[in-house]
Structures are given as C-alpha cells and as structure tokens.
Amino acid sequence: MTVKLLTELKAGEKGRIVKIGGKGGIHQRLLDMGLVSGSEVEMERVAPLGDPIEIRVKGYNLSLRKEEAASIQVEVA
C-alpha cells in the first residue's frame, strides 16, 4: 500500500482516506462534507489548469480546491 496526497491521484484511481490535515475551519468543513478517515474516494477528473479537482466519495461527486485536497492523505492499493 502506498500513501499519497489526494492531489496526486490520476483520473479513475481509487484510495482510502488515511489522514485529513488542514487548520481550523477547513479541517471541519472537510469532515462535514463526508471526508473522514476510512472513506473510499475516487478521482473523477481534474480541471484543465489543475484546480479544482472532482472526486467521488460516499456516492456523490465533490469538487475541491487543490490546496484543500493537498491536506488529505490517501492509501492506494
């Protein structure tokens, strides 16, 4: 198993959230959106300029800014 940042995943690649970083409000906002340790995420697509990214988590699509996604570590099989 390899641990990567969420921003390092390629389209179609899946992983399981290991750690969520961020400070204060950003950390809480990510948790409120369903990004919790153990959740499986799939990279759907990346915008042409790299920001934002779209992921699939818990059955819905979620767009995140690259700096928010960089604070999330995922374990890739």
C-alpha positions as CSV (number, residue, x, y, z in Angstrom):
1,M,0.0,0.0,0.0
2,T,1.2,3.5,-0.9
3,V,0.2,6.7,0.8
4,K,-0.3,9.7,-1.5
5,L,-1.8,13.1,-1.3
6,L,-5.3,13.3,-2.9
7,T,-4.0,15.7,-5.5
8,E,-1.5,13.0,-6.7
9,L,-4.3,10.6,-7.8
10,K,-5.0,10.2,-11.5
11,A,-8.5,10.1,-13.0
12,G,-10.1,6.8,-12.2
13,E,-7.7,5.9,-9.4
14,K,-9.2,5.0,-6.0
15,G,-7.9,5.2,-2.5
16,R,-8.9,5.1,1.2
17,I,-8.6,8.3,3.3
18,V,-5.8,7.8,5.9
19,K,-5.4,11.3,7.4
20,I,-7.1,14.7,7.0
21,G,-5.0,17.8,7.7
22,G,-5.8,21.4,7.4
23,K,-6.3,24.0,10.1
24,G,-9.4,25.2,11.9
25,G,-12.4,25.8,9.6
26,I,-11.0,24.0,6.6
27,H,-10.5,20.8,8.5
28,Q,-14.0,20.9,10.0
29,R,-15.5,21.7,6.6
30,L,-13.8,18.7,5.0
31,L,-15.2,16.5,7.8
32,D,-18.7,17.9,7.4
33,M,-18.6,17.1,3.7
34,G,-18.1,13.4,4.5
35,L,-14.3,13.2,4.1
36,V,-13.5,11.1,7.1
37,S,-10.7,8.5,7.7
38,G,-11.6,5.2,6.2
39,S,-13.8,6.6,3.4
40,E,-13.1,5.4,-0.1
41,V,-12.5,8.1,-2.7
42,E,-12.2,8.0,-6.5
43,M,-10.6,10.7,-8.6
44,E,-13.2,11.7,-11.2
45,R,-11.4,14.4,-13.1
46,V,-9.0,17.4,-12.8
47,A,-9.8,20.8,-14.4
48,P,-7.5,21.7,-17.3
49,L,-5.4,24.1,-15.2
50,G,-5.4,21.7,-12.2
51,D,-7.8,23.5,-10.0
52,P,-10.4,22.4,-8.9
53,I,-10.5,18.6,-8.8
54,E,-13.6,16.4,-8.7
55,I,-13.7,13.3,-6.5
56,R,-16.4,10.7,-5.8
57,V,-17.0,10.0,-2.1
58,K,-19.9,8.2,-0.4
59,G,-21.9,8.1,-3.6
60,Y,-21.7,11.8,-4.6
61,N,-19.3,14.0,-6.5
62,L,-17.4,16.7,-4.7
63,S,-15.2,19.5,-6.1
64,L,-12.3,20.6,-4.0
65,R,-9.7,23.3,-4.5
66,K,-6.2,21.9,-5.0
67,E,-4.9,23.4,-1.7
68,E,-7.7,21.7,0.3
69,A,-7.1,18.4,-1.4
70,A,-3.4,18.6,-0.7
71,S,-4.2,18.2,3.0
72,I,-5.8,14.8,2.6
73,Q,-3.6,11.6,2.5
74,V,-5.0,8.5,0.9
75,E,-3.8,4.9,0.8
76,V,-3.7,3.5,-2.7
77,A,-3.7,-0.3,-3.3
